[in-house]
Amino acid sequence: MLQARGQQRIGVLRRLPLLLMIWGIVSLAMWIPAVYALALDDHATSRSFFYSGLLGVFAVSIIALAMSNRRPRRGTLGQLAVLLAAFTVLPIFLAIPFHDALGTTSFLNAYFDMVSALTTTGADLFPDPARLSAPLHLWRALVGWMGGLLMWISAAAILAPLSLGGFEVTARGQPGRPVSGVAQSEKSDPRGHLIRVSRTLAPVYAGLTAVIWILLLIAGEQGLTAVSHAMSVIATSGISPVGGLEGSTAGITGEAILFLFLFFALSRLTFSTDTATSGYSRLDKDPEFRIGIFIVLAVAVLLFIRFLAGTAELNIAVEVRQALGVFWGFMFTAMSFLTTAGFESANWNDAQQLSGLSTPGLILMGLALVGGGVATTAGGVKLLRVFALYLNGKREIDRLIYPSSVSGEGGGNRRIQSDGAFIAWIFLMMFALTLALFDLLLAVMGVGFEQAMLLSVAALSTTGPLIELATDVPIRLIDLSSGAKLTVCAAMVIGRLETLAIVALITPTLWRD
């Protein structure tokens, strides 16, 4: 009986357009800050979210009834188009209660903030936490959390079957085209595959968030800050209601908890092996995980040597406890920016004050550009592509010394070393061209070169905290022109979906297949 009812519910969901499903879920989610605002006696904010959610549920119900007999014809590629629409159109609806409850900003600013949250960029348009009420802080973190869940599910259900999002490095098919194996078997029922993946991954995602929340509460964190940081870490959005970890009350224990769960953004194997068409089943053998750990440790050691050189030049005596705290700050911040979460350790400023050195903005930008693992909530170029380019470079150097040598890599690595590296190089060039294009567009709109570069890197890598932390003088996003804000919004969406997915969407031959 229960199994029959479950199958009936899945059948109903299969008939709903994907965008309506997402719209309905976020409409229901609006009642969470509504209830929270009601508990705080903030009735105006509660009404804004409650009525907006009610309006969304009503609109979704009416449209769903009108389209109940419509069958999707575009398959997985059509779902990719819906995903693009979700990141561009859905924030308009998400911004309605935010704009109405805040009441002191323009709708464009509210839309920008919602795009930033939904794409897990976390660019803070309102750097003063006191500007927003507690329910608005909760809504921003919740939107970022839902955006991370959307990308997590989409990676397995949409991007993997199309050999996009980093899967093109290991897949045997061409990017944008369904391949044999899992993707081909789900080609006839892509929506059913999406629902099955959602039912598998959503409980894991919510469970991990709950575990982080409880651990932070045990460590002494405040309720709203604990749940916001828990959602922000698992989604790698970097959204905080207290302006970052400096306003946290959990101290180094809270940072250690966040650091532990940031590992989930280094490799898809930390939560599942089902999203990989080929690769490694053991985490300690996974190249993404090993490269991520190496980069974090290498950057932390280099920054620590730089710190020791600065203190020695200023003749400052550093205690062992201070040195350990500084090294931890470097390691945590490196891990945070590599996974594009963008949280700054509370010990980061201590290192600058003791050594008198400026912010290593280029290092933070480089970490964000590298990014985390494939099929995770992290942005950036992705570690798997970096590994493919490393293997190819290593092989080319070997051939310079031994021109007639044969590669000693295994079958999986040999595929990555040749075809995978070629596709990774194409993506890297497209990423660089996209970065240059947005630099040019922002410069045309009156933004300085350094600021345009920083904004473009932060948006395309979905690492919004870079805008505040990578320079000595933070950029005030609210002072940008309307055109510049919309340009940054476009960069955030492209950075979230990646350029190869956008190319697949605008290629007519893929739609005709």
Secondary structure, 3 states (H helix, E strand, C coil): CHHHHHHHHHHHHHCCCHHHHHHHHHHHHCHHHHHHHHHCCCHHHHHHHHHHHHHHHHHHHHHHHHCCCCCCCCHHHHHHHHHHHHHHCHHHHHHHHHHHHHCCCCHHHHHHHHHHHHCCCCCCCCCCHHHCCHHHHHHHHHHHHHHHHHHHHHHHHHHCCCCCCCHHHCCCCCCCCCCCCHHHHCCCCHHHHHHHHHHHHHHHHHHHHHHHHHHHHHCCCCHHHHHHHHHHHHHCCCCCCCCCHHHCCCHHHHHHHHHHHHHHHCCHHHCCCCCCCCCCCCHHHCHHHHHHHHHHHHHHHHHHHHHHHHHHHCCCCCCHHHHHHHHHHHHHHHHHHHCCCCCCCCCHHHHHHHHCCCCCHHHHHHHHHHCCCCCCCCCCCCHHHHHHHHHHHHHHHHHHHCCCCCCCCCHHHHHHHHHHHHHHHHHHHHHHHHHHHHHHHHHHCCCCHHHHHHHHHHHHCCCCCHHHHCCCCCCCHHHCCHHHHHHHHHHHHHHHHCHHHHHHHCCHHHHHC
